[in-house]
Amino acid sequence: MTKKAMFVALIGLTLAVAAPSFAQGPFADVPIDHWAYEAVSQLQDHGIIIGYPDGTFGGKRAMTRYEFAMAISRAIPVIADMVPKVSGATGPSEAQIKQWIDDAVKGIKMPEGQDLSNLNKLINEFKDELVQIGVDLDALKRDVASLEERVAVLEDYHRKLKIGAKVTFFAVGEYADSDNTAGVFDYDGRPLNNDNNLLDTLYFVRDADIIFNYADGNATAKVVLTVGNYLNYLNGTVTSLTSTGRFAVPDVDNVDLFLAYGTVPVFGADVTVGRFPIQFTKWTLAKYDVDSYTDNWKTDDGNYYVDGGKAEWTWGSVNILAFAAKNSSNNGLYNYAARPNVAPMGGLFAMGAGGLRSPEQSAGVRLGFDVGKLNIGATYLAVGEQRVGGVKYFDQADIWGVDVKLPLGGWELSGAYTQSDSSVDPTAPAGTVKIDDDNKAWEAKLSGTIGGLGVNVGYKRVEPNFSAPGDWARVGRWQNPVNIEGPSVGLAYAFGKIGVTAYGAWYEGVQNQGRRNTSALAALPLGADDKLQQYKAAVSIPVGAKGALGFEGEWVKWDPAVGASPAENYYTFTYRQALAENTRLKLLYQIIDFDGKGRVLPYGANEAKGAVAVAQVSMDF
């Protein structure tokens, strides 16, 4: 074996687990720009090679077997010290483990394709020389065996602990052009900056989720750290029910513990404790998307994130999920916001779960079971309120409902009934009454296909006092509409690879008044004789193998019993592209058009126009 071959072999065995070193060149004949400079420097730093008395490395000189045996004896302890002890160690970081295992141990690769087992081969090959230079051969073999044992432990730990990341960057531009200073709102209810210039106000958002998943047998754990300014960007859209303009949000990066929970089996149940996600049905407990312009799992998955415990049992076709939690932490995506402060063409009083102002804690249970082909679910949710300014109107909200699904050949018939009741707190101001009337919601739906045409026909009624932390509908920027009743029809068809969908809903007002969260009666924007029409259409066109171009239009028309009929319209253009296996691009441009038809809109404008533009890049690791 030449000196160069032996030298490269030691590089493969030793430097695969050594951290990079950038010290000045230790040998006169190995300059900084030499191809082997870093390798030689690290070998010298670790005491594996010491060079010749004249200060040279002698790279072109053949290495004797004795010299190589000496290098082996020095290399083994260096490698062993780089791997934590099996016991008595505080434990390596995940990054270290991944580096050691993925880049070193799995294969400590030499150019000839050898791996860690070749340490034993080298020892056997040079055993005579090692003995002659005074090396304890048995001790050296024990060191290698110990190293292999520690590597096995690290590999097992690495299999149990998985670390991933989701990284998103996006920029938002907006403008508004109205006939007075009242301004205009985007689809999520945010007031747009009234500057008439898309580039005048830009907001840049950074969001990185570091995700730790651990599994050891039946026990699992998950921790998610969120880094960036995304939760600041959502300022107020969840917690206060009334949105704040983007330009008013501080551009500050924070580190937040977003999720942290463990699950273990206890007496036949999967028991979870910590900060965990929870969701029931769209009528009882499901978070609506507070950021419809961008893609982010924290706002798209429909989960609330609460602190507490939950348990889930499954016995054949019967499933039970129960939980109890606190709803006053986690930077916003926890508060049971039922009805935000928006309505068609203007404002509506905001309410939380069951009419509460500020839900503090909650508990609930969801039961699901099958009777033949019929799937039946029953849900109960209790929510307690905290005092706001020393005042507390309601003691507790009780939200309960049932839902069914019945397959009918290639069709499905489904329905749901839900009711929200609120009891008065003993310390409530005089005149406060419980909410137990006009507080129901129900829906029936039939969906299936006719040929290649997808069809969805439904009818829903939502009474004015119904208020639950769900996600049952959106009409324009009116999230979770109440005091409506009427039918809807949805269609979907594919022309080759081009997808087309259409939707229409025709609602009427149920009555003229509803109760605020103080229990006082108030006039509703949509009266008993008013009508509300909603139409939507969308087209998706593939672009190449990994891109798609989309267009969606939404037209909302309000027909009051008296006066003009204002319109609220949105035209949204999107382009999506898979840039790499785990990298995606999204471009969005939305035109917003409010037309009062000569009628002064509730926020003061006769006519208002605006636009929102978004560019987003998302990566998964």
JOMO-V36046 format. One record per pair of residues at least 24 apart in sequence whose C-alpha atoms are under 10 Angstrom apart, sorted by the first residue. I is the first residue (numbers start at 0). J is the second residue. If there is no record, write none. Layout:
i = (I,I)
j = (J,J)
//
This chain:
i = (0,0,0,0,0,1,1,1,1,1,1,2,2,2,2,2,2,2,2,2,2,3,3,3,3,3,3,4,4,4,4,4,5,5,5,5,5,5,5,6,6,6,6,6,6,6,6,6,7,7,7,7,7,7,8,8,8,8,8,9,9,9,9,9,9,9,9,9,10,10,10,10,10,10,10,10,10,10,11,11,11,11,11,11,11,11,11,11,11,11,12,12,12,12,12,12,12,12,12,12,12,12,12,12,12,13,13,13,13,13,13,13,13,13,13,13,13,13,13,13,14,14,14,14,14,14,14,14,15,15,15,15,15,15,15,15,15,15,16,16,16,16,16,16,16,16,16,16,16,16,16,17,17,17,17,17,17,17,17,18,18,20,25,25,25,25,25,26,26,26,26,26,26,26,27,27,27,27,27,28,28,28,28,28,28,29,29,29,29,42,42,42,42,45,45,45,45,45,46,46,46,46,47,47,47,47,47,47,47,48,48,64,64,64,64,64,65,65,65,65,65,65,66,66,66,67,67,67,67,68,68,68,68,68,68,68,68,68,68,68,68,69,69,69,69,69,69,70,71,71,71,71,71,71,72,72,72,72,72,72,72,72,73,74,75,75,75,75,75,75,75,76,76,76,76,78,78,78,79,79,79,79,79,79,79,80,81,82,82,82,82,82,83,83,83,83,83,84,84,84,84,84,84,84,85,85,85,85,85,85,85,85,86,90,91,93,93,93,93,93,93,94,96,96,96,96,96,97,97,97,97,97,99,99,99,100,100,100,100,100,101,101,104,104,104,104,104,105,105,115,115,115,116,116,116,118,119,119,156,156,156,157,158,158,158,159,159,159,159,159,159,160,160,160,160,160,160,160,160,161,161,161,161,161,161,162,162,162,162,162,162,162,162,162,163,163,163,163,163,163,163,163,164,164,164,164,164,164,164,164,164,164,164,165,165,165,165,165,165,165,165,165,165,165,165,165,166,166,166,166,166,166,166,166,166,166,166,166,166,166,166,167,167,167,167,167,167,167,167,167,167,167,167,167,167,167,167,167,167,168,168,168,168,168,168,168,168,168,168,168,168,168,168,169,169,169,169,169,169,169,169,169,169,169,169,169,169,169,169,170,170,170,170,170,170,170,170,170,170,170,170,171,171,171,171,171,171,171,171,171,171,171,171,171,171,171,171,171,172,172,172,172,172,172,172,172,172,172,172,172,172,172,172,173,173,173,173,173,173,173,173,173,173,173,173,173,173,173,173,174,174,174,174,174,174,174,174,174,174,174,175,175,175,175,175,175,175,176,176,176,176,176,176,177,177,177,177,177,177,177,177,177,178,178,178,178,178,178,179,179,179,179,179,180,180,180,181,181,181,181,181,181,181,182,182,182,182,182,182,182,183,183,183,183,183,183,183,183,183,183,183,184,184,184,184,184,184,184,184,184,184,184,184,184,185,185,185,185,185,185,185,185,185,185,185,185,185,186,186,186,186,186,186,186,186,186,186,186,186,186,186,187,187,187,187,187,187,187,187,187,187,187,187,187,188,188,188,188,188,188,188,188,188,188,188,188,188,188,188,188,188,188,189,189,189,189,189,189,189,189,189,190,190,190,190,190,191,191,191,191,191,191,191,191,192,192,192,192,192,193,193,194,195,195,195,196,196,197,197,197,197,198,200,200,201,201,201,201,202,202,202,202,202,202,203,203,203,203,203,203,203,204,204,204,204,204,204,204,204,204,205,205,205,205,205,205,206,206,206,206,206,207,207,207,207,208,208,208,208,208,208,208,209,209,209,210,210,210,210,211,211,212,213,214,214,215,216,217,217,217,217,218,218,218,218,218,218,218,219,219,219,219,219,219,220,220,220,220,220,220,220,220,221,221,221,221,221,221,221,221,222,222,222,222,222,222,222,222,222,223,223,223,223,223,223,223,224,224,224,224,224,224,225,225,225,225,225,225,225,226,226,226,226,226,226,227,227,227,227,227,228,228,228,229,229,230,230,230,230,230,230,230,231,231,232,233,233,233,233,233,233,234,234,235,235,235,236,236,236,236,236,236,236,236,237,237,237,237,237,237,237,237,237,237,237,237,237,237,238,238,238,238,238,238,238,238,238,238,238,238,239,239,239,239,239,239,239,239,239,239,240,240,240,240,240,240,240,240,240,240,240,240,240,241,241,241,241,241,241,241,242,242,242,242,255,255,256,256,257,257,257,257,257,257,257,258,258,258,258,259,260,260,260,261,262,262,262,263,264,264,264,265,265,265,266,267,267,267,267,267,268,268,268,268,268,268,268,268,269,269,269,269,269,269,270,270,270,270,270,270,270,270,271,271,271,271,271,271,272,272,272,272,272,272,272,273,273,273,273,273,273,273,274,274,274,274,274,274,274,274,274,275,275,275,275,275,275,275,275,275,276,276,276,276,276,276,276,276,276,277,277,277,277,277,277,277,277,277,277,277,278,278,278,278,278,278,279,279,279,279,279,279,279,279,279,279,279,279,280,280,280,280,280,280,280,280,280,280,280,280,281,281,281,281,281,281,281,282,282,282,282,282,282,282,282,282,282,282,282,282,282,282,282,282,282,282,282,282,282,283,283,283,283,283,283,283,283,283,283,283,283,283,283,283,283,283,283,283,284,284,284,284,284,284,284,284,284,284,284,284,284,284,285,285,285,285,285,285,285,285,286,286,286,286,286,286,286,286,286,286,287,287,287,287,287,287,287,287,287,287,288,288,289,289,292,292,292,292,292,292,292,292,292,292,292,292,293,293,293,293,293,293,293,294,294,294,294,295,297,298,301,301,302,302,303,303,303,303,303,303,304,304,304,304,304,304,304,305,305,305,305,305,305,306,306,307,307,307,308,309,309,309,310,311,311,311,312,313,313,314,315,315,316,316,316,316,316,316,317,317,317,317,317,317,317,318,318,318,318,318,318,319,319,319,319,319,319,319,319,320,320,320,320,320,320,321,321,321,321,321,321,321,321,322,322,322,322,322,322,323,323,323,323,323,323,323,323,324,324,324,324,324,324,325,325,325,325,325,325,325,326,326,326,326,326,326,326,326,327,327,327,327,327,328,333,333,334,334,334,334,335,335,335,335,335,335,335,336,336,336,336,336,337,337,337,337,337,337,337,337,337,338,338,338,338,338,338,338,338,338,338,338,339,339,339,339,339,340,340,341,341,341,341,341,341,342,342,342,342,342,342,342,342,342,342,342,342,342,343,343,343,343,343,343,343,343,343,343,343,343,343,343,343,343,343,344,344,344,344,344,344,344,344,344,344,344,344,344,344,344,344,344,344,345,345,345,345,345,345,345,346,346,346,346,346,346,347,347,347,347,347,347,347,347,348,348,348,348,348,348,348,349,349,349,350,350,350,350,350,350,350,350,350,351,351,351,351,351,351,351,352,352,352,352,352,352,352,352,352,352,352,352,352,352,352,352,352,352,353,353,353,353,353,353,353,353,353,353,353,353,353,353,353,353,353,353,353,353,353,353,354,354,354,354,354,354,354,354,354,354,354,354,354,354,354,354,354,354,354,354,355,355,355,355,355,355,355,355,355,355,355,355,355,355,355,355,355,356,356,356,356,356,356,356,356,356,356,357,357,357,357,357,357,357,358,358,358,358,358,358,358,359,359,359,359,360,360,360,361,361,361,362,363,363,363,364,365,365,365,366,367,367,367,368,369,369,369,370,371,372,372,372,372,373,373,373,373,373,373,373,374,374,374,374,374,374,375,375,375,375,375,375,375,375,376,376,376,376,376,376,377,377,377,377,377,377,378,378,379,379,379,380,380,380,381,381,381,382,383,384,389,390,390,390,390,391,391,391,391,391,391,391,392,392,392,392,392,392,392,392,392,392,392,392,392,392,392,393,393,393,393,393,393,393,393,393,393,393,393,393,393,394,394,394,394,394,394,394,394,395,395,395,395,395,395,396,396,396,396,396,396,396,396,397,397,397,398,398,398,398,398,399,399,400,400,400,401,402,402,402,403,404,404,405,406,406,406,407,407,407,408,409,409,409,409,410,410,410,410,410,410,410,411,411,411,411,411,411,412,412,412,412,412,412,412,413,413,413,413,413,413,414,414,414,414,414,414,414,414,415,415,415,415,415,415,416,416,416,416,416,416,417,417,417,417,417,417,418,418,418,418,418,418,419,419,419,419,420,420,420,420,421,421,421,423,427,428,430,430,430,431,431,431,431,432,432,432,432,433,433,434,434,434,434,434,434,435,435,436,436,436,436,436,437,437,437,437,437,437,437,437,437,437,438,438,438,438,438,438,438,438,438,438,439,439,439,439,439,440,440,440,440,440,440,440,440,440,441,442,442,442,442,443,444,444,444,445,446,446,446,447,448,448,448,450,451,451,451,451,452,452,452,452,452,453,453,453,453,453,453,454,454,454,454,454,454,454,454,455,455,455,455,455,455,456,456,456,456,456,456,456,456,457,457,457,457,457,457,458,458,458,458,458,458,458,458,459,459,459,459,459,459,460,460,460,460,460,460,460,461,461,461,462,462,462,462,463,463,463,463,463,463,463,463,463,463,464,464,464,464,464,464,465,465,466,473,474,474,474,474,474,474,474,474,474,474,474,475,475,475,475,475,475,475,475,475,475,475,476,476,476,476,481,481,481,481,481,482,482,482,482,482,482,482,482,482,482,482,482,482,483,483,483,483,483,483,483,483,483,483,484,484,484,484,485,485,485,485,487,487,487,488,489,489,489,490,491,491,491,492,493,493,494,495,496,496,496,497,497,497,497,497,497,497,498,498,498,498,498,498,499,499,499,499,499,499,499,499,500,500,500,500,500,500,501,501,501,501,501,501,501,501,502,502,502,502,502,502,503,503,503,503,503,503,503,503,504,504,504,504,504,504,505,505,505,505,505,505,506,506,506,506,506,507,507,507,507,507,508,524,524,525,525,525,525,526,526,527,527,528,528,528,528,529,529,529,529,529,530,530,530,530,530,530,531,531,531,531,531,531,531,532,532,532,532,533,533,533,533,534,535,535,535,536,537,537,537,538,539,539,540,541,541,541,542,542,542,543,544,544,545,545,545,545,545,545,546,546,546,546,546,546,546,546,547,547,547,547,547,547,548,548,548,548,548,548,549,549,549,549,550,550,550,550,551,552,552,553,554,555,556,557,562,562,562,563,563,563,563,563,564,564,564,564,564,565,565,565,565,565,565,565,565,565,565,566,566,566,566,566,566,567,567,567,567,567,567,567,568,568,568,568,569,569,569,570,571,571,571,572,573,573,573,574,575,575,576,577,577,578,578,578,579,580,580,581,581,581,581,582,582,582,582,582,583,583,583,583,583,584,584,584,584,584,585,585,585,585,585,586,586,586,586,586,587,587,587,587,587,588,588,588,589)
j = (61,62,63,64,67,59,60,61,62,63,64,57,58,59,60,61,62,63,64,66,67,57,58,59,60,61,62,61,62,109,110,111,61,62,63,64,66,67,70,35,38,39,42,48,58,62,67,70,35,38,39,109,110,111,108,109,110,111,113,38,42,47,67,70,71,74,109,118,35,38,39,41,42,74,107,108,109,110,38,103,106,107,108,109,110,111,112,113,114,115,71,74,75,78,103,104,106,107,108,109,113,114,115,117,118,38,41,42,45,47,71,74,75,77,78,81,103,107,108,109,38,39,41,42,74,78,103,107,78,98,99,102,103,104,106,107,108,109,77,78,79,81,82,95,98,99,100,102,103,104,107,41,42,45,77,78,81,99,103,81,98,44,49,50,54,55,56,50,51,53,54,55,56,57,53,54,55,56,57,54,55,56,57,58,59,55,56,57,58,70,73,74,77,73,74,76,77,78,70,73,74,77,71,72,73,74,75,76,77,73,74,124,125,127,128,129,125,127,128,129,131,132,128,129,132,121,125,128,129,121,122,124,125,126,127,128,129,130,131,132,134,125,128,129,132,133,134,129,118,121,122,125,129,139,122,129,132,133,134,135,136,139,134,118,118,122,139,140,142,143,146,139,142,143,146,142,143,146,142,143,145,146,147,149,150,146,146,146,147,149,150,153,146,149,150,152,153,145,146,148,149,150,152,153,145,146,148,149,150,151,152,153,149,153,153,156,157,160,161,162,211,162,150,153,154,156,157,153,154,157,161,162,150,153,154,150,151,153,154,157,154,157,147,150,151,153,154,150,154,143,146,147,143,144,147,143,143,144,213,214,215,213,213,214,215,212,213,214,215,216,219,211,212,213,214,215,219,220,221,210,211,212,213,214,221,209,210,211,212,213,221,222,223,620,208,209,210,211,212,223,619,620,207,208,209,210,211,223,224,225,618,619,620,206,207,208,209,210,225,295,296,581,617,618,619,620,205,206,207,208,209,225,226,227,295,582,616,617,618,619,620,204,205,206,207,208,227,229,293,294,295,582,583,584,615,616,617,618,619,203,204,205,206,207,227,229,293,584,614,615,616,617,618,202,203,204,205,206,229,293,294,584,585,586,613,614,615,616,617,201,202,203,204,205,293,586,612,613,614,615,616,197,198,200,201,202,203,204,245,292,293,587,588,611,612,613,614,615,196,197,198,199,200,201,202,203,245,588,610,611,612,613,614,197,198,199,200,201,202,245,246,588,589,590,609,610,611,612,613,198,199,200,201,590,591,608,609,610,611,612,591,592,607,608,609,610,611,592,606,607,608,609,610,592,593,603,604,605,606,607,608,609,603,604,605,606,607,608,603,604,605,606,607,602,603,604,600,601,602,603,604,605,607,602,603,604,606,607,608,609,591,592,593,602,603,604,606,607,608,609,610,242,244,341,344,345,476,591,592,593,607,608,609,610,244,292,475,476,569,589,590,591,592,608,609,610,611,289,290,291,292,474,475,476,477,478,568,569,589,591,611,236,242,288,289,290,291,292,339,341,475,476,477,478,236,240,241,242,243,244,289,290,339,340,341,342,345,346,475,476,477,478,235,236,241,242,243,244,245,341,476,242,243,244,245,246,243,244,245,246,608,609,610,611,244,245,246,247,609,608,609,609,608,609,610,609,610,609,610,611,612,612,245,246,245,246,612,613,232,245,246,248,250,613,228,229,232,250,613,614,615,228,229,230,231,232,250,251,252,615,229,230,232,250,251,252,230,252,253,295,617,254,617,618,619,254,255,256,257,296,297,619,256,257,620,257,258,259,620,258,259,261,261,261,262,263,263,262,263,264,269,261,262,263,264,269,270,271,260,261,262,263,264,271,259,260,261,262,263,271,272,273,258,259,260,261,262,273,274,275,256,257,258,259,260,261,273,274,275,255,256,257,258,259,260,274,254,255,256,257,258,259,252,253,254,255,256,257,258,252,253,254,255,256,257,251,252,253,254,255,252,253,254,253,295,254,255,297,329,330,331,332,330,331,290,289,290,298,330,331,332,330,331,289,330,331,288,289,290,331,332,336,339,340,286,287,288,289,290,330,331,332,333,334,335,336,337,339,327,330,331,332,333,334,335,336,339,351,357,358,331,334,336,339,340,349,350,351,356,357,334,335,336,337,338,339,340,341,348,349,350,351,356,338,339,340,341,346,348,349,289,339,340,341,329,330,329,330,297,304,305,328,329,330,332,304,305,306,329,306,306,307,308,308,308,309,310,310,310,311,312,310,311,312,312,310,311,312,313,314,309,310,311,312,313,314,319,320,309,310,311,312,313,320,308,309,310,311,312,320,321,322,307,308,309,310,311,322,306,307,308,309,310,322,324,304,305,306,307,308,309,324,304,305,306,307,308,324,325,328,329,302,303,304,305,306,307,308,309,324,300,301,302,303,304,305,306,309,333,301,302,303,304,305,309,320,321,322,324,333,302,303,304,365,468,469,303,320,363,364,365,366,376,377,378,379,380,469,365,376,377,378,400,401,402,415,468,469,470,471,415,467,468,469,470,471,472,337,378,398,399,400,401,402,415,416,417,418,440,441,442,466,467,468,469,470,471,472,479,337,352,378,379,380,398,399,400,401,416,417,418,419,466,467,468,469,470,471,335,336,337,352,363,378,379,380,398,467,468,469,470,471,335,336,337,467,468,469,470,471,332,333,334,335,336,337,468,469,470,471,336,337,468,469,470,471,472,473,478,479,470,478,332,478,571,573,585,586,587,588,589,611,612,613,614,615,585,586,587,613,614,615,616,585,615,616,617,617,332,332,469,470,332,333,331,332,333,334,335,468,328,329,330,331,332,333,334,329,332,333,334,360,361,333,360,360,361,362,362,362,363,364,364,364,365,366,366,367,368,368,368,369,367,368,369,370,371,374,366,367,368,369,370,375,376,365,366,367,368,369,376,364,365,366,367,368,376,377,378,363,364,365,366,367,378,362,363,364,365,366,378,379,380,361,362,363,364,365,380,360,361,362,363,364,380,381,382,359,360,361,362,363,382,358,359,360,361,362,382,383,357,358,359,360,361,382,383,384,357,358,359,360,385,359,358,359,358,359,360,468,359,360,361,382,467,468,469,466,467,468,469,470,465,466,467,468,469,470,478,479,480,465,466,467,468,469,470,477,478,479,480,481,476,477,478,479,480,477,478,475,476,477,478,479,480,473,474,475,476,477,478,479,480,481,523,524,525,601,474,475,476,477,478,480,524,525,531,555,556,557,565,566,567,600,601,475,476,477,524,555,556,557,565,566,567,593,594,595,599,600,601,602,604,476,477,524,600,601,602,603,477,523,524,600,601,602,477,480,515,521,522,523,524,525,513,514,515,516,521,522,523,466,515,516,464,465,466,467,468,514,515,516,517,382,384,396,466,467,468,516,380,381,382,383,384,395,396,397,398,419,420,421,465,466,467,468,469,516,381,382,383,393,395,396,397,398,418,419,420,421,422,434,435,438,464,465,466,467,468,516,384,392,393,395,396,419,420,421,433,434,438,464,465,466,467,514,515,516,517,518,382,383,384,385,391,392,393,394,395,396,421,466,467,515,516,517,518,384,385,386,387,391,392,393,515,516,517,382,383,384,385,386,387,391,382,383,384,385,386,395,396,383,384,385,386,384,385,395,395,396,397,397,397,398,399,399,399,400,401,401,401,402,403,403,403,404,405,405,405,404,405,406,407,403,404,405,406,407,412,413,402,403,404,405,406,413,401,402,403,404,405,413,414,415,400,401,402,403,404,415,401,402,403,415,416,417,402,417,417,418,419,419,467,468,419,420,421,421,421,424,426,424,426,427,428,423,424,425,426,427,428,517,421,422,423,424,425,426,427,428,429,431,432,433,516,517,518,421,422,423,424,425,426,427,431,432,433,434,516,517,518,421,422,423,424,425,426,427,433,420,421,422,423,424,433,420,421,422,423,433,434,466,467,421,422,467,439,465,466,467,468,439,467,439,440,441,441,441,442,443,443,444,445,445,445,446,447,445,446,447,447,446,447,448,449,445,446,447,448,449,454,455,444,445,446,447,448,455,443,444,445,446,447,456,457,442,443,444,445,446,457,441,442,443,444,445,457,458,459,440,441,442,443,444,459,440,441,442,443,459,460,441,442,461,465,466,467,461,462,464,465,466,467,464,465,466,467,464,465,466,467,466,516,518,518,517,517,517,518,519,516,517,518,519,514,517,518,519,517,518,464,465,514,515,516,518,464,465,462,463,464,465,514,461,462,463,464,465,482,509,510,513,514,462,463,464,465,466,467,481,482,513,514,463,464,465,466,481,464,465,466,467,471,481,482,483,484,484,471,484,485,486,486,486,487,488,488,488,489,490,490,490,491,492,492,491,492,493,494,490,491,492,493,500,489,490,491,492,493,500,488,489,490,491,492,500,501,502,487,488,489,490,491,502,486,487,488,489,490,502,503,504,485,486,487,488,489,504,484,485,486,487,488,504,505,506,483,484,485,486,487,506,484,485,486,506,507,508,509,485,508,509,508,509,510,513,508,509,510,511,512,513,514,515,523,525,512,513,514,515,516,518,513,514,516,533,504,531,532,533,534,535,553,554,555,556,567,533,534,535,553,554,555,556,566,567,568,569,555,567,568,569,508,509,513,523,525,506,507,508,509,510,511,512,513,523,524,525,526,527,507,508,509,510,525,526,527,529,530,531,508,509,530,531,509,530,531,532,532,533,534,534,534,535,536,536,536,537,538,538,538,539,540,540,539,540,541,538,539,540,541,547,548,549,537,538,539,540,541,549,536,537,538,539,540,549,550,551,535,536,537,538,539,551,534,535,536,537,538,551,552,553,533,534,535,536,537,553,532,533,534,535,536,553,554,555,531,532,533,534,535,555,530,531,532,533,534,556,530,531,532,533,557,531,532,557,558,559,559,559,601,557,558,559,560,559,560,559,560,558,559,560,561,557,558,559,560,561,556,557,558,559,560,564,555,556,557,558,559,564,566,556,557,558,566,557,566,567,568,568,568,569,570,570,570,571,572,572,573,574,574,574,575,576,574,575,576,576,576,577,575,576,577,578,579,583,574,575,576,577,578,583,584,585,573,574,575,576,577,585,572,573,574,575,576,586,573,574,575,587,574,587,588,589,589,589,590,591,592,593,594,595,596,597,598,595,596,597,598,599,594,595,596,597,598,593,594,595,596,597,598,599,600,605,606,592,593,594,595,596,606,591,592,593,594,595,607,608,592,593,594,608,593,609,610,610,610,611,612,612,612,613,614,614,615,616,616,616,617,616,617,618,618,618,619,617,618,619,620,616,617,618,619,620,615,616,617,618,619,614,615,616,617,618,613,614,615,616,617,612,613,614,615,616,611,612,613,614,615,612,613,614,613)
//
